[in-house]
Amino acid sequence: MEACSRGKAKSREGVVVSNKMDKTVVVLVERLVQHAKYKKHLRRRKKLKAHDEQNRCGIGDRVLISETRPLSRDKRWAVRAILEKAV
């Protein structure tokens, strides 16, 4: 039997919009998609909850998050790096 190989974890870049929870931050991730018929570029936004073990993230920080195993009911991402601190 072959060993189970996991794929590469997804990673996203976003801005922290809330850090009121303990060890959790809410990250707003923006992406551009093209409309299938009209070819117009649309901005899609998604708020994702991410695990922040040391509570280091502040509101406005630009962070890199990556996919992980389910940590709670709606937390499936973890903060990997703080790319830019808020001013």
PDB file with one MODEL, atoms N, CA, C and O in Angstrom:
MODEL        1
ATOM      1  N   MET A   1       0.837  -1.184   0.000  1.00  0.00           N
ATOM      2  CA  MET A   1       0.000   0.000   0.000  1.00  0.00           C
ATOM      3  C   MET A   1       0.884   1.249   0.000  1.00  0.00           C
ATOM      4  O   MET A   1       1.886   1.305   0.713  1.00  0.00           O
ATOM      5  N   GLU A   2       0.512   2.241  -0.794  1.00  0.00           N
ATOM      6  CA  GLU A   2       1.293   3.476  -0.908  1.00  0.00           C
ATOM      7  C   GLU A   2       1.044   4.404   0.264  1.00  0.00           C
ATOM      8  O   GLU A   2      -0.046   4.428   0.834  1.00  0.00           O
ATOM      9  N   ALA A   3       2.058   5.163   0.614  1.00  0.00           N
ATOM     10  CA  ALA A   3       1.907   6.145   1.693  1.00  0.00           C
ATOM     11  C   ALA A   3       1.027   7.291   1.218  1.00  0.00           C
ATOM     12  O   ALA A   3       1.080   7.692   0.056  1.00  0.00           O
ATOM     13  N   CYS A   4       0.225   7.807   2.124  1.00  0.00           N
ATOM     14  CA  CYS A   4      -0.673   8.916   1.797  1.00  0.00           C
ATOM     15  C   CYS A   4       0.145  10.203   1.691  1.00  0.00           C
ATOM     16  O   CYS A   4       0.790  10.613   2.656  1.00  0.00           O
ATOM     17  N   SER A   5       0.117  10.832   0.527  1.00  0.00           N
ATOM     18  CA  SER A   5       0.867  12.079   0.367  1.00  0.00           C
ATOM     19  C   SER A   5      -0.105  13.249   0.342  1.00  0.00           C
ATOM     20  O   SER A   5      -1.118  13.225  -0.358  1.00  0.00           O
ATOM     21  N   ARG A   6       0.221  14.257   1.113  1.00  0.00           N
ATOM     22  CA  ARG A   6      -0.613  15.443   1.166  1.00  0.00           C
ATOM     23  C   ARG A   6      -0.129  16.423   0.116  1.00  0.00           C
ATOM     24  O   ARG A   6       1.063  16.489  -0.184  1.00  0.00           O
ATOM     25  N   GLY A   7      -1.059  17.183  -0.442  1.00  0.00           N
ATOM     26  CA  GLY A   7      -0.697  18.206  -1.406  1.00  0.00           C
ATOM     27  C   GLY A   7      -0.081  19.407  -0.704  1.00  0.00           C
ATOM     28  O   GLY A   7      -0.001  19.450   0.524  1.00  0.00           O
ATOM     29  N   LYS A   8       0.342  20.360  -1.479  1.00  0.00           N
ATOM     30  CA  LYS A   8       0.929  21.563  -0.924  1.00  0.00           C
ATOM     31  C   LYS A   8      -0.188  22.426  -0.326  1.00  0.00           C
ATOM     32  O   LYS A   8      -1.240  22.602  -0.940  1.00  0.00           O
ATOM     33  N   ALA A   9       0.049  22.959   0.870  1.00  0.00           N
ATOM     34  CA  ALA A   9      -0.958  23.781   1.549  1.00  0.00           C
ATOM     35  C   ALA A   9      -1.123  25.119   0.828  1.00  0.00           C
ATOM     36  O   ALA A   9      -0.148  25.718   0.374  1.00  0.00           O
ATOM     37  N   LYS A  10      -2.365  25.575   0.732  1.00  0.00           N
ATOM     38  CA  LYS A  10      -2.638  26.872   0.112  1.00  0.00           C
ATOM     39  C   LYS A  10      -2.128  27.980   1.016  1.00  0.00           C
ATOM     40  O   LYS A  10      -2.094  27.829   2.237  1.00  0.00           O
ATOM     41  N   SER A  11      -1.737  29.085   0.420  1.00  0.00           N
ATOM     42  CA  SER A  11      -1.357  30.241   1.227  1.00  0.00           C
ATOM     43  C   SER A  11      -1.984  31.482   0.617  1.00  0.00           C
ATOM     44  O   SER A  11      -2.150  31.579  -0.599  1.00  0.00           O
ATOM     45  N   ARG A  12      -2.326  32.422   1.474  1.00  0.00           N
ATOM     46  CA  ARG A  12      -2.969  33.658   1.046  1.00  0.00           C
ATOM     47  C   ARG A  12      -2.326  34.827   1.776  1.00  0.00           C
ATOM     48  O   ARG A  12      -1.741  34.660   2.846  1.00  0.00           O
ATOM     49  N   GLU A  13      -2.441  36.010   1.188  1.00  0.00           N
ATOM     50  CA  GLU A  13      -1.939  37.225   1.799  1.00  0.00           C
ATOM     51  C   GLU A  13      -3.139  38.128   2.062  1.00  0.00           C
ATOM     52  O   GLU A  13      -4.016  38.267   1.209  1.00  0.00           O
ATOM     53  N   GLY A  14      -3.176  38.737   3.239  1.00  0.00           N
ATOM     54  CA  GLY A  14      -4.308  39.586   3.558  1.00  0.00           C
ATOM     55  C   GLY A  14      -3.994  40.567   4.672  1.00  0.00           C
ATOM     56  O   GLY A  14      -2.866  40.645   5.159  1.00  0.00           O
ATOM     57  N   VAL A  15      -5.024  41.320   5.067  1.00  0.00           N
ATOM     58  CA  VAL A  15      -4.890  42.354   6.087  1.00  0.00           C
ATOM     59  C   VAL A  15      -5.742  41.965   7.302  1.00  0.00           C
ATOM     60  O   VAL A  15      -6.890  41.546   7.157  1.00  0.00           O
ATOM     61  N   VAL A  16      -5.167  42.108   8.491  1.00  0.00           N
ATOM     62  CA  VAL A  16      -5.883  41.787   9.727  1.00  0.00           C
ATOM     63  C   VAL A  16      -6.932  42.871   9.976  1.00  0.00           C
ATOM     64  O   VAL A  16      -6.606  44.057  10.019  1.00  0.00           O
ATOM     65  N   VAL A  17      -8.195  42.460  10.139  1.00  0.00           N
ATOM     66  CA  VAL A  17      -9.274  43.415  10.399  1.00  0.00           C
ATOM     67  C   VAL A  17      -9.801  43.307  11.826  1.00  0.00           C
ATOM     68  O   VAL A  17     -10.501  44.204  12.295  1.00  0.00           O
ATOM     69  N   SER A  18      -9.469  42.210  12.525  1.00  0.00           N
ATOM     70  CA  SER A  18      -9.891  42.066  13.913  1.00  0.00           C
ATOM     71  C   SER A  18      -8.923  41.147  14.650  1.00  0.00           C
ATOM     72  O   SER A  18      -8.481  40.130  14.115  1.00  0.00           O
ATOM     73  N   ASN A  19      -8.597  41.527  15.905  1.00  0.00           N
ATOM     74  CA  ASN A  19      -7.755  40.668  16.737  1.00  0.00           C
ATOM     75  C   ASN A  19      -8.321  40.575  18.156  1.00  0.00           C
ATOM     76  O   ASN A  19      -7.572  40.442  19.124  1.00  0.00           O
ATOM     77  N   LYS A  20      -9.635  40.645  18.269  1.00  0.00           N
ATOM     78  CA  LYS A  20     -10.289  40.679  19.574  1.00  0.00           C
ATOM     79  C   LYS A  20     -10.352  39.317  20.253  1.00  0.00           C
ATOM     80  O   LYS A  20     -10.520  39.238  21.470  1.00  0.00           O
ATOM     81  N   MET A  21     -10.218  38.244  19.476  1.00  0.00           N
ATOM     82  CA  MET A  21     -10.273  36.906  20.059  1.00  0.00           C
ATOM     83  C   MET A  21      -8.897  36.474  20.548  1.00  0.00           C
ATOM     84  O   MET A  21      -7.880  37.012  20.110  1.00  0.00           O
ATOM     85  N   ASP A  22      -8.867  35.511  21.448  1.00  0.00           N
ATOM     86  CA  ASP A  22      -7.605  35.000  21.955  1.00  0.00           C
ATOM     87  C   ASP A  22      -7.014  34.011  20.959  1.00  0.00           C
ATOM     88  O   ASP A  22      -7.667  33.030  20.603  1.00  0.00           O
ATOM     89  N   LYS A  23      -5.789  34.255  20.506  1.00  0.00           N
ATOM     90  CA  LYS A  23      -5.049  33.403  19.575  1.00  0.00           C
ATOM     91  C   LYS A  23      -5.722  33.272  18.207  1.00  0.00           C
ATOM     92  O   LYS A  23      -5.450  32.321  17.474  1.00  0.00           O
ATOM     93  N   THR A  24      -6.596  34.218  17.859  1.00  0.00           N
ATOM     94  CA  THR A  24      -7.281  34.188  16.569  1.00  0.00           C
ATOM     95  C   THR A  24      -7.337  35.591  15.993  1.00  0.00           C
ATOM     96  O   THR A  24      -7.577  36.560  16.713  1.00  0.00           O
ATOM     97  N   VAL A  25      -7.114  35.692  14.685  1.00  0.00           N
ATOM     98  CA  VAL A  25      -7.270  36.964  13.982  1.00  0.00           C
ATOM     99  C   VAL A  25      -8.182  36.745  12.787  1.00  0.00           C
ATOM    100  O   VAL A  25      -8.249  35.647  12.236  1.00  0.00           O
ATOM    101  N   VAL A  26      -8.886  37.803  12.391  1.00  0.00           N
ATOM    102  CA  VAL A  26      -9.713  37.758  11.192  1.00  0.00           C
ATOM    103  C   VAL A  26      -8.940  38.484  10.101  1.00  0.00           C
ATOM    104  O   VAL A  26      -8.562  39.644  10.263  1.00  0.00           O
ATOM    105  N   VAL A  27      -8.708  37.790   8.983  1.00  0.00           N
ATOM    106  CA  VAL A  27      -7.897  38.322   7.885  1.00  0.00           C
ATOM    107  C   VAL A  27      -8.777  38.519   6.660  1.00  0.00           C
ATOM    108  O   VAL A  27      -9.486  37.605   6.239  1.00  0.00           O
ATOM    109  N   LEU A  28      -8.727  39.725   6.089  1.00  0.00           N
ATOM    110  CA  LEU A  28      -9.465  40.028   4.873  1.00  0.00           C
ATOM    111  C   LEU A  28      -8.551  39.745   3.684  1.00  0.00           C
ATOM    112  O   LEU A  28      -7.506  40.377   3.526  1.00  0.00           O
ATOM    113  N   VAL A  29      -8.959  38.788   2.850  1.00  0.00           N
ATOM    114  CA  VAL A  29      -8.172  38.393   1.676  1.00  0.00           C
ATOM    115  C   VAL A  29      -8.894  38.895   0.436  1.00  0.00           C
ATOM    116  O   VAL A  29     -10.078  38.619   0.242  1.00  0.00           O
ATOM    117  N   GLU A  30      -8.178  39.628  -0.398  1.00  0.00           N
ATOM    118  CA  GLU A  30      -8.745  40.167  -1.635  1.00  0.00           C
ATOM    119  C   GLU A  30      -8.117  39.484  -2.837  1.00  0.00           C
ATOM    120  O   GLU A  30      -6.918  39.207  -2.848  1.00  0.00           O
ATOM    121  N   ARG A  31      -8.939  39.211  -3.861  1.00  0.00           N
ATOM    122  CA  ARG A  31      -8.413  38.634  -5.095  1.00  0.00           C
ATOM    123  C   ARG A  31      -9.181  39.207  -6.272  1.00  0.00           C
ATOM    124  O   ARG A  31     -10.336  39.609  -6.137  1.00  0.00           O
ATOM    125  N   LEU A  32      -8.535  39.240  -7.421  1.00  0.00           N
ATOM    126  CA  LEU A  32      -9.175  39.713  -8.640  1.00  0.00           C
ATOM    127  C   LEU A  32      -9.591  38.521  -9.483  1.00  0.00           C
ATOM    128  O   LEU A  32      -8.793  37.615  -9.723  1.00  0.00           O
ATOM    129  N   VAL A  33     -10.835  38.522  -9.932  1.00  0.00           N
ATOM    130  CA  VAL A  33     -11.312  37.480 -10.838  1.00  0.00           C
ATOM    131  C   VAL A  33     -11.904  38.149 -12.070  1.00  0.00           C
ATOM    132  O   VAL A  33     -12.390  39.278 -12.011  1.00  0.00           O
ATOM    133  N   GLN A  34     -11.855  37.442 -13.164  1.00  0.00           N
ATOM    134  CA  GLN A  34     -12.394  37.988 -14.402  1.00  0.00           C
ATOM    135  C   GLN A  34     -13.766  37.381 -14.662  1.00  0.00           C
ATOM    136  O   GLN A  34     -13.949  36.167 -14.570  1.00  0.00           O
ATOM    137  N   HIS A  35     -14.727  38.238 -14.988  1.00  0.00           N
ATOM    138  CA  HIS A  35     -16.072  37.775 -15.293  1.00  0.00           C
ATOM    139  C   HIS A  35     -16.012  36.902 -16.549  1.00  0.00           C
ATOM    140  O   HIS A  35     -15.365  37.260 -17.533  1.00  0.00           O
ATOM    141  N   ALA A  36     -16.688  35.765 -16.503  1.00  0.00           N
ATOM    142  CA  ALA A  36     -16.597  34.794 -17.592  1.00  0.00           C
ATOM    143  C   ALA A  36     -17.116  35.351 -18.921  1.00  0.00           C
ATOM    144  O   ALA A  36     -16.516  35.119 -19.971  1.00  0.00           O
ATOM    145  N   LYS A  37     -18.234  36.086 -18.873  1.00  0.00           N
ATOM    146  CA  LYS A  37     -18.827  36.567 -20.108  1.00  0.00           C
ATOM    147  C   LYS A  37     -18.323  37.952 -20.510  1.00  0.00           C
ATOM    148  O   LYS A  37     -17.988  38.182 -21.672  1.00  0.00           O
ATOM    149  N   TYR A  38     -18.272  38.867 -19.554  1.00  0.00           N
ATOM    150  CA  TYR A  38     -17.976  40.259 -19.884  1.00  0.00           C
ATOM    151  C   TYR A  38     -16.509  40.645 -19.723  1.00  0.00           C
ATOM    152  O   TYR A  38     -16.121  41.759 -20.076  1.00  0.00           O
ATOM    153  N   LYS A  39     -15.690  39.738 -19.193  1.00  0.00           N
ATOM    154  CA  LYS A  39     -14.241  39.926 -19.080  1.00  0.00           C
ATOM    155  C   LYS A  39     -13.830  41.095 -18.189  1.00  0.00           C
ATOM    156  O   LYS A  39     -12.675  41.519 -18.221  1.00  0.00           O
ATOM    157  N   LYS A  40     -14.753  41.612 -17.405  1.00  0.00           N
ATOM    158  CA  LYS A  40     -14.415  42.689 -16.475  1.00  0.00           C
ATOM    159  C   LYS A  40     -13.761  42.077 -15.238  1.00  0.00           C
ATOM    160  O   LYS A  40     -14.163  41.009 -14.777  1.00  0.00           O
ATOM    161  N   HIS A  41     -12.749  42.764 -14.708  1.00  0.00           N
ATOM    162  CA  HIS A  41     -12.089  42.294 -13.491  1.00  0.00           C
ATOM    163  C   HIS A  41     -12.897  42.719 -12.280  1.00  0.00           C
ATOM    164  O   HIS A  41     -13.222  43.895 -12.114  1.00  0.00           O
ATOM    165  N   LEU A  42     -13.220  41.735 -11.426  1.00  0.00           N
ATOM    166  CA  LEU A  42     -14.008  41.987 -10.226  1.00  0.00           C
ATOM    167  C   LEU A  42     -13.169  41.701  -8.993  1.00  0.00           C
ATOM    168  O   LEU A  42     -12.360  40.773  -8.992  1.00  0.00           O
ATOM    169  N   ARG A  43     -13.354  42.487  -7.952  1.00  0.00           N
ATOM    170  CA  ARG A  43     -12.625  42.304  -6.701  1.00  0.00           C
ATOM    171  C   ARG A  43     -13.472  41.455  -5.765  1.00  0.00           C
ATOM    172  O   ARG A  43     -14.584  41.839  -5.402  1.00  0.00           O
ATOM    173  N   ARG A  44     -12.948  40.315  -5.381  1.00  0.00           N
ATOM    174  CA  ARG A  44     -13.641  39.412  -4.455  1.00  0.00           C
ATOM    175  C   ARG A  44     -12.944  39.460  -3.111  1.00  0.00           C
ATOM    176  O   ARG A  44     -11.716  39.416  -3.041  1.00  0.00           O
ATOM    177  N   ARG A  45     -13.731  39.550  -2.034  1.00  0.00           N
ATOM    178  CA  ARG A  45     -13.180  39.617  -0.689  1.00  0.00           C
ATOM    179  C   ARG A  45     -13.701  38.459   0.142  1.00  0.00           C
ATOM    180  O   ARG A  45     -14.842  38.026  -0.019  1.00  0.00           O
ATOM    181  N   LYS A  46     -12.855  37.963   1.029  1.00  0.00           N
ATOM    182  CA  LYS A  46     -13.232  36.870   1.913  1.00  0.00           C
ATOM    183  C   LYS A  46     -12.588  37.101   3.271  1.00  0.00           C
ATOM    184  O   LYS A  46     -11.400  37.411   3.348  1.00  0.00           O
ATOM    185  N   LYS A  47     -13.354  36.953   4.337  1.00  0.00           N
ATOM    186  CA  LYS A  47     -12.808  37.062   5.682  1.00  0.00           C
ATOM    187  C   LYS A  47     -12.535  35.651   6.194  1.00  0.00           C
ATOM    188  O   LYS A  47     -13.436  34.813   6.241  1.00  0.00           O
ATOM    189  N   LEU A  48     -11.292  35.395   6.575  1.00  0.00           N
ATOM    190  CA  LEU A  48     -10.884  34.090   7.069  1.00  0.00           C
ATOM    191  C   LEU A  48     -10.362  34.234   8.492  1.00  0.00           C
ATOM    192  O   LEU A  48      -9.663  35.198   8.807  1.00  0.00           O
ATOM    193  N   LYS A  49     -10.701  33.276   9.353  1.00  0.00           N
ATOM    194  CA  LYS A  49     -10.162  33.269  10.707  1.00  0.00           C
ATOM    195  C   LYS A  49      -8.871  32.461  10.694  1.00  0.00           C
ATOM    196  O   LYS A  49      -8.819  31.356  10.153  1.00  0.00           O
ATOM    197  N   ALA A  50      -7.816  33.037  11.306  1.00  0.00           N
ATOM    198  CA  ALA A  50      -6.510  32.386  11.308  1.00  0.00           C
ATOM    199  C   ALA A  50      -5.962  32.300  12.725  1.00  0.00           C
ATOM    200  O   ALA A  50      -6.213  33.171  13.559  1.00  0.00           O
ATOM    201  N   HIS A  51      -5.213  31.239  12.981  1.00  0.00           N
ATOM    202  CA  HIS A  51      -4.616  30.997  14.297  1.00  0.00           C
ATOM    203  C   HIS A  51      -3.358  31.844  14.463  1.00  0.00           C
ATOM    204  O   HIS A  51      -2.468  31.825  13.612  1.00  0.00           O
ATOM    205  N   ASP A  52      -3.293  32.587  15.569  1.00  0.00           N
ATOM    206  CA  ASP A  52      -2.144  33.438  15.887  1.00  0.00           C
ATOM    207  C   ASP A  52      -1.690  33.073  17.304  1.00  0.00           C
ATOM    208  O   ASP A  52      -2.174  33.640  18.283  1.00  0.00           O
ATOM    209  N   GLU A  53      -0.759  32.127  17.401  1.00  0.00           N
ATOM    210  CA  GLU A  53      -0.379  31.527  18.681  1.00  0.00           C
ATOM    211  C   GLU A  53       0.104  32.537  19.716  1.00  0.00           C
ATOM    212  O   GLU A  53      -0.292  32.445  20.878  1.00  0.00           O
ATOM    213  N   GLN A  54       0.949  33.501  19.335  1.00  0.00           N
ATOM    214  CA  GLN A  54       1.500  34.446  20.305  1.00  0.00           C
ATOM    215  C   GLN A  54       0.738  35.764  20.382  1.00  0.00           C
ATOM    216  O   GLN A  54       1.192  36.687  21.058  1.00  0.00           O
ATOM    217  N   ASN A  55      -0.395  35.879  19.717  1.00  0.00           N
ATOM    218  CA  ASN A  55      -1.186  37.119  19.694  1.00  0.00           C
ATOM    219  C   ASN A  55      -0.329  38.315  19.269  1.00  0.00           C
ATOM    220  O   ASN A  55      -0.399  39.379  19.884  1.00  0.00           O
ATOM    221  N   ARG A  56       0.479  38.142  18.219  1.00  0.00           N
ATOM    222  CA  ARG A  56       1.395  39.193  17.768  1.00  0.00           C
ATOM    223  C   ARG A  56       0.763  40.130  16.749  1.00  0.00           C
ATOM    224  O   ARG A  56       1.228  41.258  16.588  1.00  0.00           O
ATOM    225  N   CYS A  57      -0.279  39.695  16.062  1.00  0.00           N
ATOM    226  CA  CYS A  57      -0.862  40.493  14.983  1.00  0.00           C
ATOM    227  C   CYS A  57      -1.722  41.627  15.528  1.00  0.00           C
ATOM    228  O   CYS A  57      -2.447  41.468  16.510  1.00  0.00           O
ATOM    229  N   GLY A  58      -1.620  42.775  14.864  1.00  0.00           N
ATOM    230  CA  GLY A  58      -2.449  43.917  15.202  1.00  0.00           C
ATOM    231  C   GLY A  58      -3.329  44.276  14.022  1.00  0.00           C
ATOM    232  O   GLY A  58      -3.098  43.809  12.907  1.00  0.00           O
ATOM    233  N   ILE A  59      -4.330  45.098  14.256  1.00  0.00           N
ATOM    234  CA  ILE A  59      -5.236  45.508  13.188  1.00  0.00           C
ATOM    235  C   ILE A  59      -4.451  46.317  12.158  1.00  0.00           C
ATOM    236  O   ILE A  59      -3.705  47.229  12.513  1.00  0.00           O
ATOM    237  N   GLY A  60      -4.622  45.979  10.896  1.00  0.00           N
ATOM    238  CA  GLY A  60      -3.940  46.675   9.815  1.00  0.00           C
ATOM    239  C   GLY A  60      -2.658  45.999   9.354  1.00  0.00           C
ATOM    240  O   GLY A  60      -2.086  46.405   8.342  1.00  0.00           O
ATOM    241  N   ASP A  61      -2.188  44.975  10.071  1.00  0.00           N
ATOM    242  CA  ASP A  61      -0.983  44.256   9.664  1.00  0.00           C
ATOM    243  C   ASP A  61      -1.249  43.447   8.401  1.00  0.00           C
ATOM    244  O   ASP A  61      -2.320  42.862   8.244  1.00  0.00           O
ATOM    245  N   ARG A  62      -0.265  43.418   7.501  1.00  0.00           N
ATOM    246  CA  ARG A  62      -0.340  42.552   6.315  1.00  0.00           C
ATOM    247  C   ARG A  62       0.320  41.230   6.684  1.00  0.00           C
ATOM    248  O   ARG A  62       1.485  41.208   7.083  1.00  0.00           O
ATOM    249  N   VAL A  63      -0.419  40.119   6.553  1.00  0.00           N
ATOM    250  CA  VAL A  63       0.076  38.818   7.000  1.00  0.00           C
ATOM    251  C   VAL A  63      -0.015  37.772   5.901  1.00  0.00           C
ATOM    252  O   VAL A  63      -0.792  37.901   4.955  1.00  0.00           O
ATOM    253  N   LEU A  64       0.797  36.735   6.051  1.00  0.00           N
ATOM    254  CA  LEU A  64       0.756  35.568   5.182  1.00  0.00           C
ATOM    255  C   LEU A  64       0.135  34.446   5.991  1.00  0.00           C
ATOM    256  O   LEU A  64       0.627  34.112   7.068  1.00  0.00           O
ATOM    257  N   ILE A  65      -0.958  33.851   5.477  1.00  0.00           N
ATOM    258  CA  ILE A  65      -1.606  32.747   6.182  1.00  0.00           C
ATOM    259  C   ILE A  65      -1.551  31.511   5.302  1.00  0.00           C
ATOM    260  O   ILE A  65      -1.513  31.612   4.076  1.00  0.00           O
ATOM    261  N   SER A  66      -1.548  30.343   5.935  1.00  0.00           N
ATOM    262  CA  SER A  66      -1.552  29.107   5.162  1.00  0.00           C
ATOM    263  C   SER A  66      -2.577  28.140   5.736  1.00  0.00           C
ATOM    264  O   SER A  66      -2.951  28.212   6.906  1.00  0.00           O
ATOM    265  N   GLU A  67      -3.009  27.250   4.883  1.00  0.00           N
ATOM    266  CA  GLU A  67      -4.035  26.284   5.230  1.00  0.00           C
ATOM    267  C   GLU A  67      -3.492  25.280   6.246  1.00  0.00           C
ATOM    268  O   GLU A  67      -2.325  24.893   6.186  1.00  0.00           O
ATOM    269  N   THR A  68      -4.343  24.867   7.171  1.00  0.00           N
ATOM    270  CA  THR A  68      -3.950  23.886   8.173  1.00  0.00           C
ATOM    271  C   THR A  68      -5.141  22.987   8.491  1.00  0.00           C
ATOM    272  O   THR A  68      -6.221  23.145   7.922  1.00  0.00           O
ATOM    273  N   ARG A  69      -4.935  22.053   9.398  1.00  0.00           N
ATOM    274  CA  ARG A  69      -6.050  21.181   9.793  1.00  0.00           C
ATOM    275  C   ARG A  69      -7.087  22.019  10.542  1.00  0.00           C
ATOM    276  O   ARG A  69      -6.761  23.101  11.031  1.00  0.00           O
ATOM    277  N   PRO A  70      -8.328  21.540  10.640  1.00  0.00           N
ATOM    278  CA  PRO A  70      -9.335  22.299  11.374  1.00  0.00           C
ATOM    279  C   PRO A  70      -8.933  22.479  12.836  1.00  0.00           C
ATOM    280  O   PRO A  70      -8.686  21.504  13.545  1.00  0.00           O
ATOM    281  N   LEU A  71      -8.871  23.744  13.283  1.00  0.00           N
ATOM    282  CA  LEU A  71      -8.498  24.049  14.661  1.00  0.00           C
ATOM    283  C   LEU A  71      -9.714  24.365  15.512  1.00  0.00           C
ATOM    284  O   LEU A  71      -9.668  24.228  16.734  1.00  0.00           O
ATOM    285  N   SER A  72     -10.801  24.786  14.879  1.00  0.00           N
ATOM    286  CA  SER A  72     -12.067  25.020  15.577  1.00  0.00           C
ATOM    287  C   SER A  72     -13.165  24.929  14.523  1.00  0.00           C
ATOM    288  O   SER A  72     -12.930  24.483  13.401  1.00  0.00           O
ATOM    289  N   ARG A  73     -14.366  25.358  14.900  1.00  0.00           N
ATOM    290  CA  ARG A  73     -15.496  25.219  13.983  1.00  0.00           C
ATOM    291  C   ARG A  73     -15.266  25.937  12.658  1.00  0.00           C
ATOM    292  O   ARG A  73     -15.633  25.418  11.604  1.00  0.00           O
ATOM    293  N   ASP A  74     -14.660  27.132  12.698  1.00  0.00           N
ATOM    294  CA  ASP A  74     -14.461  27.862  11.453  1.00  0.00           C
ATOM    295  C   ASP A  74     -13.046  28.407  11.301  1.00  0.00           C
ATOM    296  O   ASP A  74     -12.837  29.374  10.569  1.00  0.00           O
ATOM    297  N   LYS A  75     -12.080  27.809  11.973  1.00  0.00           N
ATOM    298  CA  LYS A  75     -10.686  28.244  11.865  1.00  0.00           C
ATOM    299  C   LYS A  75      -9.866  27.140  11.211  1.00  0.00           C
ATOM    300  O   LYS A  75      -9.604  26.099  11.814  1.00  0.00           O
ATOM    301  N   ARG A  76      -9.455  27.392   9.931  1.00  0.00           N
ATOM    302  CA  ARG A  76      -8.690  26.405   9.169  1.00  0.00           C
ATOM    303  C   ARG A  76      -7.415  26.999   8.583  1.00  0.00           C
ATOM    304  O   ARG A  76      -6.806  26.404   7.694  1.00  0.00           O
ATOM    305  N   TRP A  77      -7.009  28.160   9.070  1.00  0.00           N
ATOM    306  CA  TRP A  77      -5.821  28.847   8.574  1.00  0.00           C
ATOM    307  C   TRP A  77      -4.934  29.216   9.752  1.00  0.00           C
ATOM    308  O   TRP A  77      -5.411  29.335  10.880  1.00  0.00           O
ATOM    309  N   ALA A  78      -3.632  29.398   9.490  1.00  0.00           N
ATOM    310  CA  ALA A  78      -2.687  29.793  10.529  1.00  0.00           C
ATOM    311  C   ALA A  78      -1.789  30.898   9.986  1.00  0.00           C
ATOM    312  O   ALA A  78      -1.402  30.878   8.818  1.00  0.00           O
ATOM    313  N   VAL A  79      -1.463  31.859  10.843  1.00  0.00           N
ATOM    314  CA  VAL A  79      -0.570  32.951  10.446  1.00  0.00           C
ATOM    315  C   VAL A  79       0.844  32.397  10.351  1.00  0.00           C
ATOM    316  O   VAL A  79       1.356  31.833  11.318  1.00  0.00           O
ATOM    317  N   ARG A  80       1.479  32.553   9.190  1.00  0.00           N
ATOM    318  CA  ARG A  80       2.849  32.084   8.989  1.00  0.00           C
ATOM    319  C   ARG A  80       3.858  33.200   9.171  1.00  0.00           C
ATOM    320  O   ARG A  80       4.944  32.972   9.704  1.00  0.00           O
ATOM    321  N   ALA A  81       3.517  34.409   8.734  1.00  0.00           N
ATOM    322  CA  ALA A  81       4.460  35.522   8.848  1.00  0.00           C
ATOM    323  C   ALA A  81       3.706  36.847   8.831  1.00  0.00           C
ATOM    324  O   ALA A  81       2.664  36.988   8.192  1.00  0.00           O
ATOM    325  N   ILE A  82       4.267  37.808   9.551  1.00  0.00           N
ATOM    326  CA  ILE A  82       3.764  39.176   9.466  1.00  0.00           C
ATOM    327  C   ILE A  82       4.643  39.890   8.443  1.00  0.00           C
ATOM    328  O   ILE A  82       5.830  40.111   8.685  1.00  0.00           O
ATOM    329  N   LEU A  83       4.064  40.247   7.311  1.00  0.00           N
ATOM    330  CA  LEU A  83       4.826  40.837   6.210  1.00  0.00           C
ATOM    331  C   LEU A  83       5.084  42.323   6.436  1.00  0.00           C
ATOM    332  O   LEU A  83       6.136  42.848   6.072  1.00  0.00           O
ATOM    333  N   GLU A  84       4.099  42.991   7.047  1.00  0.00           N
ATOM    334  CA  GLU A  84       4.219  44.441   7.238  1.00  0.00           C
ATOM    335  C   GLU A  84       3.359  44.854   8.425  1.00  0.00           C
ATOM    336  O   GLU A  84       2.165  44.555   8.474  1.00  0.00           O
ATOM    337  N   LYS A  85       3.978  45.545   9.384  1.00  0.00           N
ATOM    338  CA  LYS A  85       3.235  46.015  10.552  1.00  0.00           C
ATOM    339  C   LYS A  85       2.474  47.294  10.197  1.00  0.00           C
ATOM    340  O   LYS A  85       2.928  48.084   9.370  1.00  0.00           O
ATOM    341  N   ALA A  86       1.321  47.488  10.825  1.00  0.00           N
ATOM    342  CA  ALA A  86       0.528  48.686  10.602  1.00  0.00           C
ATOM    343  C   ALA A  86       1.226  49.884  11.217  1.00  0.00           C
ATOM    344  O   ALA A  86       1.910  49.762  12.234  1.00  0.00           O
ATOM    345  N   VAL A  87       1.049  51.049  10.592  1.00  0.00           N
ATOM    346  CA  VAL A  87       1.700  52.261  11.087  1.00  0.00           C
ATOM    347  C   VAL A  87       0.888  52.879  12.207  1.00  0.00           C
ATOM    348  O   VAL A  87       1.277  53.910  12.755  1.00  0.00           O
TER     349      VAL A  87
ENDMDL
END
